[in-house]
Amino acid sequence: MTQVREEQGYYGEFGGSFVPPALQGVLDGLAETFEAYREDPEFNEEFKACLREFVGRETPLTYAPQLTEAYGGAKLYLKREDLTHTGAHKINNAVGQALLAKKTGAHRVIAETGAGQHGVATATACAMLGMECIIYMGRLDMERQALNVFRMELLGADVVPVDRGQGRLKDAVDAALEDLVKNYETTFYLLGSAVGPYPFPAMVKHFQSVISEESKQQLHEREGKLPDAVIAVTGGGSNAIGAFAHYIDEPGVRLIGAEPEEAATLTHGVPAEIHGFKCLVLQDENGEPAPTYSIAAGLDYPGIGPEHSYLKMSGRAEYDTVSKQEVMDAFQLLSRTEGIIPALESAHAVALAKRIAPQYDRDASIIINISGRGDKDVQQVYEMFKEA
């Protein structure tokens, strides 16, 4: 992995920062702040205290005996990000960046959200720290995730609908970046996915790496060894890069990402620039970002984090698609066998585990990252079952 130049914002050919000069100045200042505080003992102690006392970490690593029996092969462990405060991994990064925003002197925080979980997490962190919060969300996603919209508003956030384009995550990112360019002197953009120009991917990875830091220690305590594989869903890539981070330099651990067939960026994407950075991108015949769809609102971004793009092209990680039906089956199976209702996003990782687990015997161990709980999706799934 010697080609990774994270401190410069590059992962092989991917990453970088391709933005207007005014915005580049803001990002340069943010990068300096991040680099100054990422190893600062006082800042890290404050962050860890928030994770412990507010977020509820560490989250359990739960052995899933019934799911293991149903799939056959390796023992399956679930990393329970669904048990964090607000119900998803997004809160880890939201708290970290919100603390960083305080250090920059910003009093106004903006964010984008697709499934709504990052919006809820950002609104939660801002409420905790007494900061103004504006969330941009595609109109279609607001309709699909009405409960999360209400939660954000209840937490004091101003949720701004985005009607342009498809009214989805990409369009919300566009709107948030435009806001930042106009209001950069007073505004901190709390980006939720491991995407965007440097330093955003590095920041998100840093704050989300607590997932793999914990799971590595937890499985060692249970099994006395590393996992044979780690499986996580990829959308923008934040939960997956957090789940992979402490295993990237462990070549014996397979890193496996699941993505929806309808938005298979890592499977069918090509190197291109989007939102100020270079990554694998799904493009249409005109070379523009292609329209995408997923039953999970957080997975329809036409790009992907630059480090995931590098991990894919270098062969360090592997990525595969799962169908809508496979996801729905996994959603029901985990609920019925283990009493855990996963987010539709997380169900993609559970679905892919069905193919991976039988490749091993029972002496092997696989960690599935359950990135969030399914409360937000139950009404949507109910309607889908009614239509079936």
C-alpha positions in Angstrom: 0.0 0.0 0.0 3.0 2.3 -0.5 1.2 4.5 -3.1 -1.1 5.9 -0.5 -0.3 9.6 0.2 -3.1 10.3 2.6 -1.4 13.4 4.0 -1.6 14.9 0.5 -5.1 13.7 -0.1 -4.1 11.1 -2.7 -4.7 7.3 -2.8 -2.8 6.3 -5.9 -4.4 8.3 -8.7 -7.5 9.0 -6.7 -8.4 11.8 -4.3 -7.0 15.3 -4.6 -8.8 18.6 -4.5 -10.2 20.3 -7.6 -12.2 23.2 -6.4 -12.3 27.0 -7.0 -9.5 29.0 -5.4 -11.7 30.6 -2.7 -12.9 27.2 -1.6 -9.4 25.7 -1.8 -8.3 28.3 0.7 -11.0 27.2 3.1 -10.0 23.5 2.6 -6.3 24.3 3.2 -7.2 25.9 6.5 -9.4 23.0 7.4 -6.6 20.5 6.6 -4.2 22.5 8.8 -6.7 22.4 11.7 -7.3 18.7 11.2 -3.6 17.8 11.1 -3.0 19.9 14.2 -5.7 18.2 16.2 -5.7 14.6 15.0 -2.8 13.7 17.2 -3.5 16.3 20.0 -3.9 14.5 23.3 -6.4 17.0 24.7 -8.6 16.9 21.6 -8.5 13.1 21.4 -9.4 12.7 25.0 -12.4 15.0 24.5 -13.4 13.0 21.4 -13.0 9.7 23.3 -15.0 11.0 26.2 -17.8 12.0 23.8 -17.7 8.6 22.2 -17.9 6.9 25.6 -20.4 9.1 27.4 -22.6 10.4 24.6 -22.3 8.0 21.7 -22.2 4.9 23.9 -19.0 3.2 22.7 -17.6 0.7 22.6 -20.3 -1.1 20.6 -20.5 -4.9 21.0 -19.2 -7.5 18.6 -22.1 -10.0 18.6 -21.7 -13.6 17.6 -24.7 -14.6 15.4 -25.1 -18.4 15.8 -28.5 -18.7 14.0 -27.3 -16.6 11.0 -24.1 -18.7 11.0 -26.1 -21.9 10.9 -28.4 -20.5 8.1 -25.5 -19.5 5.9 -23.1 -22.3 6.7 -19.3 -22.0 6.8 -17.5 -19.3 8.8 -18.6 -18.0 12.2 -20.4 -14.7 11.7 -19.8 -11.8 14.1 -21.8 -8.5 13.9 -20.2 -5.2 14.7 -23.1 -3.4 16.3 -23.0 0.2 15.0 -26.8 0.1 15.2 -26.4 0.4 19.0 -24.8 3.8 18.9 -26.7 6.9 20.0 -28.9 7.9 17.0 -28.7 4.3 15.7 -25.9 4.4 13.1 -22.2 4.8 12.6 -22.6 8.3 11.4 -22.5 9.7 14.9 -18.8 8.8 15.3 -17.7 11.2 12.5 -20.4 13.8 13.3 -19.2 14.2 16.9 -15.5 14.3 15.8 -16.1 17.0 13.1 -18.4 19.0 15.3 -15.7 19.2 17.9 -13.3 20.3 15.2 -15.8 22.9 14.0 -15.7 24.4 17.5 -11.9 24.6 17.2 -12.2 26.6 13.9 -14.5 29.1 15.5 -17.4 28.3 13.1 -20.8 28.9 14.6 -22.8 27.5 11.6 -22.6 23.9 10.5 -24.1 22.5 7.3 -24.3 18.9 6.1 -25.8 16.8 3.4 -27.8 13.6 3.9 -29.3 10.8 1.9 -30.8 8.2 4.2 -31.1 10.9 6.9 -28.8 9.2 9.4 -25.9 11.6 8.9 -28.3 14.5 9.1 -29.7 13.1 12.4 -26.2 12.6 13.7 -25.1 16.1 12.7 -28.2 17.7 14.2 -27.5 15.7 17.4 -23.9 16.7 17.6 -24.8 20.4 17.0 -27.5 20.3 19.6 -25.0 18.9 22.1 -22.5 21.6 21.3 -25.0 24.5 20.9 -24.3 25.1 17.2 -26.6 26.2 14.3 -27.3 23.3 12.0 -28.6 23.3 8.3 -29.1 20.0 6.5 -29.5 19.7 2.8 -31.6 16.7 1.7 -33.0 15.6 -1.7 -36.8 15.9 -2.0 -37.2 12.3 -2.9 -35.0 11.2 0.0 -37.1 13.4 2.3 -40.2 11.6 1.2 -38.6 8.2 1.8 -37.1 9.1 5.1 -39.9 11.3 6.6 -39.2 10.0 10.1 -35.6 11.1 10.0 -36.6 14.5 8.7 -38.8 15.0 11.7 -36.0 13.8 14.0 -33.6 16.4 12.5 -36.2 19.1 13.0 -36.9 18.0 16.5 -33.2 18.3 17.2 -33.3 21.9 16.1 -31.9 21.6 12.5 -33.2 23.4 9.5 -33.8 20.8 6.8 -33.6 22.3 3.3 -35.2 20.3 0.5 -33.3 20.0 -2.8 -35.5 19.7 -5.9 -32.8 19.8 -8.6 -31.7 16.7 -10.5 -33.0 13.5 -9.1 -33.6 15.0 -5.7 -31.2 12.6 -4.1 -27.8 12.5 -2.3 -25.7 13.9 -5.2 -28.0 16.9 -5.5 -27.8 17.5 -1.7 -24.0 17.5 -1.9 -24.2 20.0 -4.7 -26.4 22.3 -2.7 -24.2 22.0 0.4 -21.0 22.8 -1.5 -22.7 25.9 -3.0 -23.6 27.1 0.5 -20.0 26.6 1.7 -18.6 28.6 -1.2 -21.0 31.5 -0.3 -20.6 31.3 3.4 -17.2 29.9 4.1 -16.2 32.6 6.5 -18.8 31.5 9.1 -19.6 27.9 8.0 -18.2 24.4 8.7 -19.3 21.7 6.2 -19.6 18.5 8.2 -19.4 16.0 5.3 -20.7 12.5 6.3 -19.2 10.2 3.6 -15.6 9.4 2.9 -15.8 11.5 -0.3 -15.0 15.0 -1.4 -11.8 16.9 -1.8 -9.0 16.6 0.8 -9.1 16.7 3.8 -12.7 15.3 4.0 -11.9 11.6 3.1 -9.0 11.5 5.6 -11.1 13.2 8.3 -14.0 10.8 7.9 -11.7 7.7 8.0 -10.0 9.0 11.1 -13.1 9.5 13.1 -14.8 6.3 11.8 -11.7 4.1 12.3 -12.8 3.5 15.8 -15.1 0.8 14.3 -12.2 -1.4 13.2 -10.0 -0.4 16.2 -12.6 -1.9 18.5 -13.5 -5.0 16.4 -9.9 -6.0 16.0 -9.4 -6.0 19.7 -12.8 -7.6 20.4 -12.3 -10.5 18.0 -8.8 -11.1 19.4 -10.3 -11.4 22.8 -12.9 -13.9 21.6 -10.9 -15.9 19.0 -7.3 -15.0 19.7 -6.7 -14.0 16.1 -7.7 -11.7 13.3 -10.9 -12.2 11.3 -10.6 -14.0 8.0 -12.8 -11.3 6.3 -14.6 -8.1 7.0 -17.8 -7.3 5.1 -19.3 -3.8 4.9 -21.7 -2.0 2.6 -20.3 0.9 0.5 -22.4 3.9 -0.5 -20.2 7.0 0.0 -17.9 4.6 1.9 -17.8 5.9 5.5 -18.8 2.8 7.4 -16.8 0.6 5.2 -13.6 2.6 5.4 -14.1 2.7 9.2 -14.7 -1.1 9.3 -11.6 -1.7 7.1 -9.1 0.9 8.4 -7.2 -1.2 11.0 -7.1 -4.2 8.7 -5.8 -2.5 5.5 -2.2 -3.4 6.5 -3.2 -7.0 7.5 -2.9 -8.8 4.2 -4.4 -12.0 5.6 -7.8 -10.3 6.2 -10.1 -10.0 3.2 -11.8 -6.7 2.9 -15.1 -7.1 1.1 -17.6 -4.3 0.1 -21.2 -4.8 -0.9 -23.0 -2.4 -3.2 -26.4 -2.3 -4.8 -26.8 -3.6 -8.4 -28.5 -0.4 -9.3 -25.6 1.8 -8.1 -22.6 -0.4 -8.5 -19.9 2.3 -8.6 -16.9 0.1 -7.7 -18.1 -2.6 -10.1 -18.8 -0.5 -13.1 -17.4 3.0 -12.4 -14.6 4.7 -14.3 -11.9 7.1 -13.0 -13.3 10.6 -13.2 -13.8 13.8 -11.1 -16.9 14.5 -9.1 -17.5 17.1 -6.4 -13.9 18.2 -6.4 -12.1 14.9 -6.2 -11.2 11.9 -8.4 -12.7 8.5 -7.8 -14.5 5.8 -9.6 -17.8 7.3 -11.0 -20.8 5.9 -12.8 -21.2 7.9 -16.0 -23.8 8.2 -18.7 -23.1 8.3 -22.4 -22.2 12.0 -22.2 -19.6 11.5 -19.5 -21.8 13.0 -16.8 -22.6 11.3 -13.4 -25.3 8.7 -14.2 -28.7 8.6 -12.6 -28.7 6.0 -9.8 -31.2 4.3 -7.6 -31.2 2.0 -4.5 -33.9 0.9 -2.2 -31.5 2.2 0.5 -31.5 6.0 0.3 -27.8 6.2 1.5 -26.5 4.1 -1.4 -27.4 6.0 -4.5 -24.3 8.3 -4.8 -22.7 7.9 -8.3 -19.2 8.2 -6.9 -17.3 6.5 -4.0 -14.6 7.4 -1.6 -11.1 7.8 -3.2 -9.5 5.2 -0.8 -12.1 2.6 -1.8 -11.3 3.4 -5.4 -7.7 2.8 -4.7 -8.3 -0.4 -2.7 -10.4 -1.7 -5.6 -7.9 -0.9 -8.3 -4.9 -2.1 -6.3 -6.7 -5.4 -5.5 -6.4 -5.0 -1.7 -10.2 -5.0 -1.3 -12.9 -6.7 -3.3 -16.4 -5.4 -4.0 -19.5 -7.2 -5.3 -23.1 -6.4 -5.9 -26.2 -7.7 -4.4 -29.8 -7.6 -5.7 -32.8 -5.9 -4.2 -34.3 -9.4 -3.5 -31.1 -10.5 -1.8 -31.2 -7.4 0.4 -34.9 -7.9 1.3 -34.2 -11.6 2.2 -31.2 -10.7 4.4 -33.3 -7.9 6.1 -35.9 -10.5 7.1 -33.4 -13.3 7.9 -31.3 -11.2 10.3 -34.5 -9.9 12.0 -35.9 -13.4 12.4 -32.8 -15.3 13.3 -31.0 -12.9 15.6 -33.7 -10.4 16.7 -31.7 -7.5 15.0 -33.5 -5.4 12.4 -30.8 -3.8 10.3 -30.9 -0.7 8.2 -31.5 -1.5 4.5 -27.9 -0.3 3.9 -26.5 -2.8 6.4 -28.7 -5.6 4.9 -26.5 -5.3 1.8 -23.5 -6.5 3.8 -25.6 -9.3 5.4 -26.7 -10.4 1.9 -23.2 -10.6 0.6 -22.1 -12.6 3.6 -24.4 -15.4 2.3 -22.0 -15.9 -0.6 -18.8 -15.4 1.4 -19.4 -17.5 4.5 -19.6 -20.9 2.7 -16.2 -20.3 1.3 -14.8 -21.1 4.8 -15.1 -23.8 7.4 -16.3 -23.2 11.0 -12.8 -22.4 12.2 -12.9 -19.1 10.3 -14.5 -15.9 11.4 -16.1 -13.1 9.5 -17.1 -9.7 10.8 -20.2 -8.0 9.2 -20.5 -4.4 9.9 -24.1 -3.6 10.9 -23.8 0.1 10.1 -27.3 1.1 11.4 -30.6 -0.1 12.7 -33.7 -0.5 10.6 -36.2 1.7 12.4 -36.0 4.3 9.7 -36.7 1.7 7.0 -39.6 -0.3 8.5 -42.4 1.7 7.0 -40.7 1.6 3.6 -40.2 -2.2 3.8 -43.8 -2.6 4.9 -45.0 -0.8 1.8 -42.7 -2.8 -0.4 -44.1 -6.1 1.1 -47.6 -4.8 0.5 -46.8 -4.2 -3.2 -45.1 -7.5 -3.7 
